[in-house]
Amino acid sequence: MRYLTAGESHGPQLTVIIEGLPAGLPLTAEDINESLAQRQKGYGRGRRMQIEKDQVQITSGVRHGLTLGSPVSMTIENKDWQHWTKIMGMEPLTDLTNEGRRKITKPRPGHADLNGGIKYGHRDLRNVLERSSARETAARVAVGAVAKKLLAQLGIELASHVVEIGGIKAENTAASLLPQEINEKVNLSAVRCLDEEASELMMQKIDEAKKNGNSIGGIVEVITTGMPPGIGSYVHYDRKLDAKIAAAVVSINAFKGVEFGIGFAAGRKWGSEVQDEIAWDEERGYFRLSNNLGGFEGGMTTGMPIIVRGVMKPIPTLYKPLMSVDIDSKEPFQASIERSDSCAVPSASIVCEHVVAWELAKAIIEQFHSDQMGQLEEQISKYRQYAREF
């Protein structure tokens, strides 16, 4: 199972093609639009969220609410395109007076601008930033929403929440909650945080950043329940599921690190404090007495909840810009300002959740016969029974 996305931040639309979905998966645009709406929420978002109201249009691969087994294509219109047709048009320029309009020659620190310009030979760095923009994550959320629908059909549920913004840490209460309970609670918080007191302090920190023309980052957590044990593999590095998830999380714009379970804290503990002891009972089968390893051992799922955290750096576009160098004149200059957010951590938790969902769904599809949804459901049920009795 794989997907491609296409589209620029201020182009006419984002396009997605998914290949490898089973036939017979119930899927409607509303299943995806709910996730797209969540991505656009969150305290600290900029004016772009007031312009766009992301809605997906499914254009192939689905008939009468069920997938066909053929590629599924989707588009998400960029409503702001109407103001950018001259700047981002596909046709050659005829009005040469507009040729230099909004041309960008001053790369922003922390962005792909300079490196991308060097790689592809672009003297107008808009050619880089339009694709490297986090706007592309809308397409990835749409893909993840499809994956979440598939996983839900198999009894696998996900939730995400914010555990830290700008150094303000939430009390970790997620471990005692099911994904549905987490989703209900975080939807009541403007920063998608389970800790009400920390939520208030986080919003104050975001306000401070905005007032100072600055930005702040944070840490998000994704929790998955219902994954059977033994998904992934220990035999090759590129078959390890936790490694695939780690790569996917770090591929999200501005994400710079990932950890599972207690993560880096494991390096400060005794081995006896870290390993998850194994137990068995007739109802549950094998389970762990703790979950320090976040649901993974040897690159494979253990059947325990999968706990993934990702760290997002502060958004590099600042209204109080840092110094840069003009690539034409080579003179020092303040980096150009594009419309931006002071904090996007709450919405980044949604992106992270959907990116993780895709990797989990893909792993399921790779490991089991998946031409038909009914066959897949039957196989997963039999595999769970086998694992309990092993």
C-alpha positions as CSV (number, residue, x, y, z in Angstrom):
1,M,0.0,0.0,0.0
2,R,1.4,3.4,-0.9
3,Y,0.4,7.0,-1.7
4,L,1.6,10.0,-3.5
5,T,0.7,13.7,-2.9
6,A,1.1,16.6,-5.2
7,G,0.4,20.3,-5.0
8,E,1.8,23.6,-3.8
9,S,0.8,25.7,-0.8
10,H,-0.8,28.4,-2.9
11,G,-1.6,26.3,-6.0
12,P,-5.1,25.4,-7.0
13,Q,-5.3,22.1,-5.0
14,L,-3.6,19.3,-3.3
15,T,-3.9,15.9,-4.9
16,V,-3.6,12.4,-3.4
17,I,-3.5,8.9,-4.9
18,I,-3.6,5.8,-2.7
19,E,-2.9,2.4,-4.1
20,G,-3.4,-0.9,-2.4
21,L,-6.5,-0.4,-0.3
22,P,-8.7,-3.5,0.0
23,A,-12.0,-3.6,-1.9
24,G,-15.1,-3.2,0.3
25,L,-13.8,-0.6,2.8
26,P,-16.6,1.8,3.7
27,L,-15.4,5.3,2.9
28,T,-17.0,8.7,2.4
29,A,-15.7,12.2,2.1
30,E,-17.1,13.0,5.6
31,D,-14.8,10.3,7.1
32,I,-11.9,12.4,5.8
33,N,-13.3,15.9,6.3
34,E,-13.6,15.4,10.1
35,S,-9.9,14.8,10.3
36,L,-9.1,17.8,8.0
37,A,-11.2,20.1,10.2
38,Q,-9.3,18.9,13.3
39,R,-6.0,19.7,11.7
40,Q,-7.1,23.3,11.1
41,K,-8.0,23.9,14.8
42,G,-5.7,24.8,17.7
43,Y,-4.6,27.9,19.6
44,G,-1.8,29.8,17.9
45,R,-2.9,29.2,14.3
46,G,-2.5,32.0,11.8
47,R,-4.8,33.7,9.2
48,R,-4.5,30.9,6.7
49,M,-6.9,28.8,8.8
50,Q,-9.5,31.6,8.5
51,I,-9.3,31.5,4.7
52,E,-9.3,27.7,4.1
53,K,-11.9,25.3,5.1
54,D,-10.5,22.0,3.9
55,Q,-12.9,19.7,2.2
56,V,-11.9,16.6,0.3
57,Q,-13.4,15.4,-3.0
58,I,-13.0,11.7,-3.7
59,T,-12.6,11.4,-7.5
60,S,-12.0,7.7,-8.1
61,G,-11.7,4.3,-6.5
62,V,-14.9,4.5,-4.5
63,R,-18.4,3.6,-5.6
64,H,-21.5,3.9,-3.5
65,G,-19.5,4.4,-0.4
66,L,-17.2,1.3,-0.8
67,T,-13.6,1.1,-2.1
68,L,-13.2,-0.8,-5.4
69,G,-9.7,-2.1,-4.9
70,S,-8.5,0.3,-7.6
71,P,-6.5,3.5,-6.8
72,V,-8.3,6.0,-4.7
73,S,-7.7,9.6,-5.7
74,M,-8.7,12.7,-3.7
75,T,-8.3,16.5,-4.1
76,I,-8.4,19.3,-1.5
77,E,-9.1,22.7,-3.0
78,N,-6.9,25.6,-2.0
79,K,-9.5,28.5,-1.7
80,D,-6.7,31.1,-1.5
81,W,-5.7,30.2,-5.0
82,Q,-7.9,32.9,-6.5
83,H,-5.5,35.5,-5.0
84,W,-2.4,33.7,-6.3
85,T,-3.2,32.9,-9.9
86,K,-0.6,35.4,-11.4
87,I,2.1,34.4,-8.9
88,M,1.5,30.6,-9.0
89,G,0.0,30.1,-12.5
90,M,1.1,27.2,-14.6
91,E,1.3,29.0,-17.9
92,P,4.4,31.0,-19.0
93,L,4.4,34.7,-18.0
94,T,3.2,37.1,-20.7
95,D,3.0,40.2,-18.5
96,L,6.7,40.8,-17.9
97,T,5.9,43.7,-15.5
98,N,4.8,41.0,-13.0
99,E,7.8,38.7,-13.6
100,G,9.5,39.7,-10.4
101,R,6.4,40.0,-8.3
102,R,6.8,38.3,-4.9
103,K,10.1,36.7,-6.0
104,I,12.0,35.4,-3.0
105,T,15.8,35.6,-2.9
106,K,16.3,35.7,0.9
107,P,16.1,32.2,2.4
108,R,14.6,31.8,5.8
109,P,16.6,30.1,8.5
110,G,15.1,26.7,9.5
111,H,13.3,26.2,6.2
112,A,14.1,24.2,3.1
113,D,14.5,27.4,1.0
114,L,18.3,27.6,0.6
115,N,19.1,23.9,0.4
116,G,16.2,23.3,-2.0
117,G,17.3,26.2,-4.2
118,I,20.8,24.8,-4.3
119,K,19.5,21.3,-5.1
120,Y,17.1,22.2,-7.9
121,G,18.8,25.4,-9.2
122,H,15.9,27.7,-8.3
123,R,16.8,31.4,-8.2
124,D,13.3,32.2,-7.0
125,L,13.0,30.4,-3.7
126,R,9.2,30.5,-3.9
127,N,9.6,27.4,-6.1
128,V,11.0,25.6,-3.0
129,L,8.8,26.9,-0.2
130,E,5.5,26.4,-2.0
131,R,6.1,22.6,-1.9
132,S,8.1,22.3,1.3
133,S,5.2,24.2,3.1
134,A,3.3,22.4,5.9
135,R,0.2,22.9,3.7
136,E,1.1,19.5,2.3
137,T,0.3,17.9,5.6
138,A,-3.4,18.4,4.8
139,A,-3.0,15.7,2.1
140,R,-1.2,13.4,4.5
141,V,-4.0,13.8,7.0
142,A,-6.5,12.9,4.3
143,V,-4.4,9.7,3.6
144,G,-4.2,9.0,7.4
145,A,-8.0,9.4,7.7
146,V,-8.5,6.6,5.2
147,A,-6.0,4.5,7.1
148,K,-7.8,5.2,10.4
149,K,-11.1,4.0,8.8
150,L,-9.4,0.8,7.8
151,L,-7.9,0.3,11.2
152,A,-11.2,1.0,13.0
153,Q,-12.8,-1.8,10.9
154,L,-10.2,-4.1,12.5
155,G,-10.8,-2.9,16.1
156,I,-7.7,-0.7,16.1
157,E,-8.1,2.9,17.5
158,L,-5.9,5.9,17.7
159,A,-5.8,9.2,19.7
160,S,-3.4,12.0,20.0
161,H,-2.7,14.8,22.5
162,V,-0.2,17.5,23.4
163,V,2.1,16.8,26.3
164,E,4.3,19.9,26.1
165,I,4.4,23.4,24.6
166,G,7.2,25.9,25.1
167,G,8.5,24.1,28.2
168,I,5.1,23.8,29.8
169,K,4.5,20.1,30.6
170,A,1.2,18.4,31.0
171,E,0.6,15.8,33.7
172,N,0.4,12.4,31.9
173,T,-3.1,11.0,32.4
174,A,-3.4,9.4,29.0
175,A,-2.1,6.0,30.1
176,S,-5.3,5.3,32.0
177,L,-7.7,6.4,29.2
178,L,-8.9,4.7,26.0
179,P,-8.4,6.5,22.7
180,Q,-12.1,7.4,22.5
181,E,-11.9,9.0,26.0
182,I,-8.7,10.9,25.0
183,N,-10.4,12.3,21.9
184,E,-13.4,13.5,23.8
185,K,-11.3,15.3,26.4
186,V,-8.7,16.9,24.0
187,N,-11.5,18.2,21.8
188,L,-12.5,20.4,24.8
189,S,-9.0,22.0,24.9
190,A,-7.8,24.7,22.5
191,V,-4.3,23.2,22.7
192,R,-5.5,19.5,22.7
193,C,-4.0,18.9,26.1
194,L,-5.6,16.6,28.8
195,D,-4.3,18.7,31.7
196,E,-6.5,21.8,32.2
197,E,-4.1,23.7,34.3
198,A,-1.2,23.1,31.8
199,S,-3.6,24.1,28.9
200,E,-4.0,27.6,30.4
201,L,-0.3,28.0,30.8
202,M,0.4,26.8,27.3
203,M,-2.0,29.3,25.8
204,Q,-0.3,32.1,27.8
205,K,3.0,31.0,26.4
206,I,1.6,31.0,22.9
207,D,0.3,34.6,23.5
208,E,3.7,35.6,24.7
209,A,5.4,34.2,21.6
210,K,2.9,36.0,19.3
211,K,3.3,39.3,21.1
212,N,7.1,39.0,20.7
213,G,6.9,38.0,17.0
214,N,8.3,34.6,17.9
215,S,7.2,31.0,17.7
216,I,7.3,28.0,20.0
217,G,7.3,24.2,19.6
218,G,6.4,21.2,21.7
219,I,5.8,17.5,22.1
220,V,2.8,15.4,21.0
221,E,1.9,11.9,21.8
222,V,-0.1,9.3,19.7
223,I,-1.6,6.3,21.4
224,T,-2.9,3.2,19.5
225,T,-4.8,0.3,21.0
226,G,-5.9,-3.0,19.4
227,M,-2.8,-3.7,17.3
228,P,-2.2,-7.5,17.3
229,P,1.3,-8.7,18.4
230,G,3.9,-9.7,15.9
231,I,3.2,-7.0,13.3
232,G,6.4,-5.8,11.7
233,S,9.6,-8.0,11.6
234,Y,12.9,-8.5,13.3
235,V,14.8,-10.0,10.3
236,H,15.7,-6.8,8.4
237,Y,16.3,-3.2,9.4
238,D,13.8,-1.9,6.9
239,R,11.0,-4.3,8.0
240,K,11.0,-3.1,11.6
241,L,7.7,-1.3,12.2
242,D,8.9,1.0,14.9
243,A,11.7,2.2,12.5
244,K,9.1,2.9,9.8
245,I,7.0,4.9,12.2
246,A,10.0,6.8,13.4
247,A,10.9,7.8,9.8
248,A,7.3,8.8,9.1
249,V,7.1,11.0,12.2
250,V,10.4,12.8,11.6
251,S,9.2,13.4,8.0
252,I,6.5,15.7,9.2
253,N,7.4,19.4,8.7
254,A,9.4,20.8,11.7
255,F,9.5,17.4,13.6
256,K,13.0,16.8,14.8
257,G,12.8,13.7,17.1
258,V,10.7,10.7,18.0
259,E,10.5,8.2,20.9
260,F,8.5,5.1,22.0
261,G,7.3,4.4,25.5
262,I,9.6,6.0,28.0
263,G,11.9,6.8,25.1
264,F,15.2,8.5,26.0
265,A,14.5,8.1,29.7
266,A,15.4,4.4,29.2
267,G,19.0,5.6,29.0
268,R,18.9,6.8,32.6
269,K,17.4,3.6,34.2
270,W,18.5,0.2,35.2
271,G,17.7,-2.6,32.8
272,S,15.4,-4.2,35.4
273,E,13.4,-0.9,35.4
274,V,12.9,-0.8,31.6
275,Q,12.1,-4.3,30.3
276,D,8.4,-5.2,30.2
277,E,7.8,-8.4,32.0
278,I,5.5,-11.0,30.3
279,A,2.3,-12.5,31.7
280,W,-0.5,-14.6,30.3
281,D,-4.2,-15.2,31.0
282,E,-6.9,-17.1,29.2
283,E,-8.9,-13.9,28.2
284,R,-6.0,-11.7,27.1
285,G,-3.4,-14.1,26.1
286,Y,0.1,-12.7,26.4
287,F,0.5,-9.2,27.8
288,R,3.1,-7.1,29.6
289,L,3.1,-6.0,33.2
290,S,4.4,-2.6,32.1
291,N,4.7,-0.7,28.7
292,N,8.0,1.1,29.0
293,L,8.9,0.1,25.4
294,G,5.7,1.6,24.0
295,G,4.3,-1.5,22.4
296,F,7.4,-2.6,20.5
297,E,10.0,-5.3,20.9
298,G,12.5,-6.3,18.2
299,G,10.8,-4.1,15.6
300,M,7.4,-5.8,16.2
301,T,4.2,-5.0,18.1
302,T,3.7,-6.6,21.4
303,G,0.0,-6.2,21.5
304,M,0.3,-3.5,24.2
305,P,-0.8,0.1,23.4
306,I,1.6,1.7,21.0
307,I,2.9,5.0,22.5
308,V,4.7,7.3,20.1
309,R,5.9,10.9,20.8
310,G,7.3,13.4,18.4
311,V,9.0,16.7,19.1
312,M,8.2,19.7,16.9
313,K,10.6,22.6,16.7
314,P,9.3,26.2,16.7
315,I,8.0,27.2,13.3
316,P,10.9,28.9,11.5
317,T,8.9,31.7,9.9
318,L,9.0,34.6,12.3
319,Y,7.3,38.0,12.3
320,K,10.5,39.1,14.0
321,P,12.8,37.6,11.3
322,L,16.3,36.3,11.7
323,M,19.2,37.3,9.6
324,S,19.9,35.7,6.2
325,V,21.8,36.3,3.0
326,D,20.3,37.4,-0.3
327,I,21.2,34.7,-2.9
328,D,21.4,37.3,-5.7
329,S,23.4,40.1,-4.0
330,K,25.0,38.0,-1.2
331,E,24.3,40.8,1.1
332,P,23.0,40.1,4.7
333,F,19.3,40.8,5.0
334,Q,16.4,40.0,7.2
335,A,14.7,36.8,6.1
336,S,11.4,37.3,4.2
337,I,8.1,36.8,6.1
338,E,5.4,34.4,4.9
339,R,2.1,34.2,6.6
340,S,2.6,31.8,9.6
341,D,1.5,30.6,13.0
342,S,3.1,31.3,16.3
343,C,2.4,27.7,17.4
344,A,1.1,24.7,15.4
345,V,1.7,22.0,18.0
346,P,-2.0,21.2,18.6
347,S,-2.6,20.7,14.9
348,A,0.7,18.8,14.6
349,S,-0.7,16.2,17.0
350,I,-3.4,15.5,14.5
351,V,-0.9,15.2,11.6
352,C,1.3,12.9,13.7
353,E,-1.7,10.7,14.6
354,H,-2.6,10.3,10.9
355,V,1.0,9.6,9.9
356,V,1.2,6.9,12.5
357,A,-2.2,5.5,11.4
358,W,-0.9,5.1,7.8
359,E,2.2,3.1,8.8
360,L,0.1,0.8,11.0
361,A,-2.5,0.2,8.3
362,K,0.3,-0.3,5.7
363,A,2.0,-2.9,8.0
364,I,-1.3,-4.8,8.3
365,I,-1.9,-4.8,4.6
366,E,1.6,-6.1,3.9
367,Q,1.3,-8.9,6.4
368,F,-2.2,-10.3,5.6
369,H,-4.1,-11.0,2.4
370,S,-5.9,-7.8,1.7
371,D,-7.7,-7.8,-1.6
372,Q,-11.0,-7.9,0.1
373,M,-12.0,-6.2,3.4
374,G,-14.1,-9.1,4.6
375,Q,-11.1,-11.5,4.1
376,L,-8.8,-9.2,6.0
377,E,-11.2,-8.9,8.9
378,E,-11.5,-12.7,9.1
379,Q,-7.7,-13.1,9.0
380,I,-7.1,-10.6,11.7
381,S,-9.7,-12.3,13.9
382,K,-8.1,-15.7,13.4
383,Y,-4.6,-14.3,14.0
384,R,-5.7,-12.7,17.3
385,Q,-7.1,-16.1,18.4
386,Y,-3.8,-17.8,17.4
387,A,-1.7,-15.3,19.3
388,R,-3.8,-15.7,22.4
389,E,-3.4,-19.5,22.4
390,F,0.3,-19.6,21.2
